[in-house]
Amino acid sequence: MRYGVWAVALACVAMAGCKPTGLAPELGAREIRPPQTGIYVGSLYYADEAPTRELSRPVSIESLCQVVDLRPFEVNNPTEGRVDAINIADRLSIDASASGISNALASVGLTGAFTSYFDYKMVNVTKYSIPATDADVVFEGLMGQKRCRASVASRTGSLAIYQVKAVYVGDIVFERKRGASLSADVEMKLKAVQPKIAAALKREYSVGVAGRGVVFSFVPIQRNLAGS
């Protein structure tokens, strides 16, 4: 399968009540924020931070040198592998304690944990990746291009430069729990309050609640020029 344009990213802001490890470090990856498009394996990006190998903090990345097809560099395009579903609510420790969520639930007479009423997870997760040796070949090839080399040089210094070795892509599922444990009355209340809950999640945790084929993390290789 040829990988294509990656859609928006998913991320968590490290706030009170949100586990600093977030969604991605256990995957050996780093979350991306804010949502963005066009993240390609093998390509170079920069971030407004000091270069780091830290994976627990979300990051916003901007394109430096993009490459859609790796075959001109005489390496294979990314391979894909399925990954188990990721429970976003558990990873971010989302519960009803956040004011927006608790207020929204209270407005329809409900109390208790967020996870008692909603499922919030990443499903159909696929990892697209290339070997480190292939990433090195692509990097050398990109740096052999005058425009790319100039772009990297112009941002060398206080900005971090990363090459994408892998991305994790999946579908966000945010939905009301259904089953014998919830009465029809409760389900109706949840349906009414769901938009408020979604707004609270975006506002208080900076996470997305919808999207198919979204990129939520990447495996970075630090590529700052020597001496920077």
N, C-alpha and C positions, 0 to 999 in steps of 0.2 A: 504494500500500500504506500503510495507516494504521499508524504505529508504535505499539507497545504497551509493556508493562512490560519494562524491561531487566532481565536477570538479573544474576548476580554479576559482579564485576569481576576483571580480571587485572592483576597488578602485579609489579614487581621491586624489592627493597630494594637500595640501592646499597651493596654489600659488596665486600670484596676478591675479585677475580676476576670481578666483574660490571661490564660497561661502564656508566659513569655515564649514557650516553645512553639505555640501555634500549630499550624497544620503540617508544615513541611519538614522540619529538621529530622524527624525520624525516618524520612525518605531519603535523607542525605541531600536535601534541596532547600531552597529558600523561597519564601512567599514573595509575590510581586504586588505592589500597590503603587498608584491607583490602577483601576482597570485600564487595559490598553490592548491594542491589536498589533499584529505583525511581529510575533516573536518566533524566530527561526533558529533551529539547532545549527550550531557552527558559527553563527553571526556574532558580531561584537556590539556591546552596549556600554553606556557609561551611567554612573550613578553619582549623585551629589553627596558624597561621603568619602571618608578616607578608605583606601583599599583594605578589605577585611575578608577573612575566611569564616567569619561568624555567620551562622545560618539561622539563628533564632529571631533576628529582627527582620520585619518586612522591608522591602526596598522598592523604590521607583526607578525604572531603568529607561533610558532613551537610546534610540538607535545610533550607532556609529557607522558600521559597515554590515549591510544585510546580504545574505546569500540564501537563495531559495533552493537551488539545486547544487548538491555537493559533488556531483559526478565530474564536472570540469576540473576539480582538484584531484581527480583519480582516487576518490574514496567513495564508499557507498553512502547512499542516503540513510537517514536514521532508521534503526530497527524499532519495532514496537513490542511492548509486553504489557499484559494486563496486570492491574494492581487491585487489591481488595478495596472495597468501598471505605470511605473515610467519614466518620461521624463528626461533622463540623461542630455541632453543639457541645459534644464532650470535649473535643480538642481545645475549644475556646472557653470552656467552662461557662457556657451561656446558661443562665437560669433566670428565675423571675426577679432576682435582686436588682437588676438594672432598672432604673426608675421608669424609663419608657415602657419596658415590657411589663413590669408590675402594675403600672398605671393602666395600661391597655387591658390587662386581664381583669383588674379590679373594676374597670368601667362596665364590664358585663357580668360582674359578680363571681369571678373565678379567682382562686388563689392556688399557690403551689408552684412547683418547678416548671420551667419552660418546656422541659423534655417530657413532662406528663401529658402535654397537649399537642406538641409538634415534633415532627421528624425534620431534621436539618442535616443533610449529608451530601457528600460527593460520590456519585456512582459512575459506572462505566469508565473507570479511571484507566488511562493508558499512559505508559511512559514511552516517550520517543527519545532515543539516545544514540550517541556514537562513541566509540572507544576514545580514550585519551590520546592515543597515538594518531588517530584520524583527526582529532581536534587540533593537534599540533600541526599536521600537514595543512589543514585549512587555514590556520592562523598564519603560517608562513606564507601561504599563497595570498591571503588578504593583504599582508604587510608588504608584499611585492607589488601591490597596486598603488600607484602614486596617490590617488585620491583618498584611499583608505588610510594609508600611512600618514598623510597630512591630517586627516580627521582625528586619528589617535593622538598624534603629536600635539594637536591644538588643545586637547583636553587632559594631557598628562600634567600631573601636579597634585592638586588637592582632590581631584575627582578620581573615583575608582573606575577601572575599565575591566569588564568581564566578558568572557566568551561563553556562550551557552553550550554546554555539553549535553544537556538533556532537558526536556520539559515534561511536566505532568499535566495531562488534559483530562477533563471529565465533565459530567453534567451535574449541575446543582439541583438538589431536590429539597424544597421547603414546602411542606404540606402538613395538613392537620392529621393527627392520628385518628384512625378509625378502628372500631372494634366493639366487642360486647361490653368493654369496661367503660365506654363513654355513652351516655344517654343521647337521645335525639336532641334534647334541649341543649345539652352541652355542645354538641356538634354544630348546632345553629349559632350559638354564641361564638364559637371559634371561627366560623365562617365570617361572621360580622366583624370580628376584631382582627382577623389575619392581616389586612392591609396596614393597620396600626403597628402590629408586631413587626412586619417587614420594614416599615419606616424606622422603627426603634433600632432594629439590628443594623441598618445602614448608618444611622446617626451615631449610635453608641459604640459599635464595634467595627465600623467601616468594612462590612462584609457584604457581598452580593447575595441575593436571594433567588436569582433566576439566571439561566444561561445553559445552553447546550454546547458541548465542545469547548469549554473555557479553559484557558491556561491559568493554573493557580500557583504554580511554583516552577523553579528552574534550578538546574545544577550549574553553578558558576565555576569558571576557571579564571583566576585573577591574571590579567594581562597588562598591567601597567608597565611602561617602558623602564628599562634598567636605569637606575639613578633618579627616578621620579619620586 
